Amino acid sequence: MVKCTRITDKPYCMQQTLFPKNDYSIQAPEAGLSADRFHSKPNNNGAQTPIKRLSIIIPAYNEANTIATVLDRINEVKLINNIEKEVIIINDFSKDNTEAIVQEYISHNTELTIKYLKYNKHEKNQGKGAAIHTGIALATGEYLLVQDADLEYDPGEYNMLLKPIINGYADVVYGSRFMGGNAHRILFFWHTIGNRFLTFLSNMFSNLNLTDMETGYKMFRTDLIQRIPLREKRFGFEPEVTARIARVPGIRIYEVGISYYGRTLEEGKKIGWKDGLRAIFCIIKFKFFGNGINRNTYAGTGGPEYTGEPQHSRPVEQVDV
């Protein structure tokens, strides 16, 4: 059994949904779905959230050894409700042959289950956060998530993140490496302490009860995340997006336990202690000096209505939250 936990602190936040990991049977969506708004409450009637397409953003920097394998694993995944897969690869000016491998993969794999495969290259290295920003702008699915190209996270677990969304409970789902009974590689004690400290600090300022703020698996409503002006270009993306998402009135955030196949520095892991210090700075910055953060942006409006249509048909207007 996999535990799915509500994160936000409303009276109904302690509700927990239990479901079998491999039970992906979903009933047909009910008519008249109107709960997917920024000020929405959980749908106690079990109405489904219709999703036609999931955008999968892959930021890549010197990932020639793993990028093709990641694409293969994404291709093998069958999403519940026959949701389409849109894969957006952002090459952040890699110095190895990442680009050649991606181009070869696209040209030699014509029978993909991935319906939309997009490739974009930065003209200079800007950082993982900047690559994610580019991917968010290009996303056309109703929901999106970030998939690291280094095989630390398992694409076979997409359906676990989708389940609380499709069941009408969540706008955002975090995949936690520190909960659940899935496989976790045993690595470094101090890295774990650092991750837990950053999550604790983030929770203290955002009033959430996440177990893993720094996780690479975060699934967002596309129309929501596209309207938030994100600025952190490196690994500060994680604390920034958490701080900003937490300030959206009525946001519904859930966590599910995921597997984690971590890498060492020798195996190509790029994050370091300087990024930890930057994360602390970002947590404080976006709490007290958030560059125009405004909690009342959607007050009284109900937020932009969720229509179930692909987001490319809707102009993206940034809002400060």
C-alpha positions, -999 to +999 in steps of 0.1 A: +000+000+000+012+035-008+003+064+016-007+097+000-007+125+025-023+160+023+003+187+031-017+220+034-030+230+068-068+233+063-094+215+086-095+187+061-057+184+057-053+153+078-073+132+054-051+104+040-058+084+010-045+048+008-044+030-025-024+000-039+007+009-058-003-010-089-040-004-088-044+022-115-080+016-124-099+049-127-136+054-133-148+077-160-148+114-151-180+128-138-197+156-156-198+191-142-163+191-127-157+225-112-134+219-082-100+226-099-097+263-089-071+280-067-098+285-040-112+250-044-119+225-016-113+188-019-138+170-040-156+148-015-178+134-042-149+116-059-152+135-091-123+129-114-099+155-129-097+151-167-061+151-180-054+146-217-016+152-216+013+151-191+043+173-199+076+157-188+105+183-186+140+168-188+168+193-180+200+178-193+237+189-188+264+164-198+240+134-195+252+115-225+256+083-205+220+082-193+197+103-215+188+076-239+180+051-211+157+077-194+138+082-227+135+044-231+120+042-196+096+070-202+086+054-235+078+021-216+055+038-191+017+036-198-001+064-180-035+058-164-065+069-184-044+068-216-029+102-208-006+114-236+031+119-228+048+151-240+085+150-234+105+183-235+143+179-234+162+211-225+199+208-232+216+233-210+247+237-233+262+203-226+299+198-234+296+161-241+276+144-269+242+147-252+228+166-281+240+140-307+224+112-287+191+130-283+189+138-320+198+102-329+172+089-305+145+111-321+154+102-357+158+064-350+127+058-328+096+064-349+073+040-329+074+058-296+045+059-272+056+095-265+032+115-286+051+148-285+089+149-282+105+183-282+141+193-280+155+228-271+191+239-265+204+268-245+231+289-262+251+290-229+250+270-197+224+287-174+217+261-147+191+235-140+165+260-128+168+280-160+163+248-180+132+240-161+119+275-167+123+270-205+105+236-202+076+251-182+071+278-209+070+251-236+047+227-218+012+222-233-001+194-210-026+201-182+000+189-157+038+188-158+066+173-139+104+174-140+124+143-148+161+143-141+182+128-168+205+109-144+182+079-135+179+089-098+141+089-102+120+061-117+096+071-146+076+040-137+062+059-107+045+087-127+011+070-120+017+072-083+020+110-085-010+113-109-034+093-087-043+121-061-046+145-090-069+124-111-090+115-081-097+153-077-077+159-045-045+177-055-032+206-076+005+198-067+021+165-058+056+160-044+073+127-046+091+121-012+123+101-009+117+099+029+083+082+031+069+050+018+083+015+014+100+018-020+137+013-028+162+039-016+199+038-023+220+042+009+244+070+005+257+098+027+246+106+063+253+143+061+235+147+028+204+133+044+208+156+074+212+185+050+180+176+031+160+172+062+173+205+076+164+224+044+129+208+044+124+217+081+135+253+074+112+255+044+083+241+063+089+266+092+086+295+068+059+281+045+037+264+072+037+232+052+045+197+066+065+183+037+090+155+043+111+162+012+112+198-001+143+191-023+128+162-042+132+163-079+098+148-085+072+176-083+040+176-104+022+209-110-009+222-127+005+238-158-017+268-158-008+275-122+030+271-125+032+290-158+017+321-141+043+322-113+075+343-121+103+319-112+138+334-110+163+309-095+184+295-123+203+268-105+193+244-077+175+272-059+145+263-080+133+238-054+130+261-024+118+290-046+089+271-062+079+256-029+078+290-012+058+305-041+034+276-044+027+276-007+014+312-010-013+304-035-046+307-017-064+273-014-036+253-030-039+216-025-005+199-020+000+162-015+030+139-011+035+103-022+065+080-013+088+073-042+120+053-050+154+070-051+184+057-069+209+083-059+243+090-075+276+099-060+298+129-072+320+104-090+289+091-109+280+126-120+259+142-092+263+180-096+248+195-065+272+206-037+274+224-004+273+258-020+238+249-034+228+241+001+237+275+013+219+290-017+188+270-007+189+285+028+192+320+013+162+313-011+140+300+017+145+332+037+145+355+006+112+343-008+096+344+027+105+380+036+119+396+004+099+379-023+101+406-050+065+416-050+049+384-037+012+391-033-010+366-015-041+384-026-035+381-063-065+357-067-085+368-036-122+367-043-117+356-079-117+318-076-086+318-097-084+309-134-109+282-143-095+248-151-111+237-184-092+205-192-079+220-225-042+220-234-025+250-220-009+262-253-044+275-263-043+299-233-020+330-230+004+328-202+002+358-178+026+360-150+014+367-115+033+373-083+025+348-055 
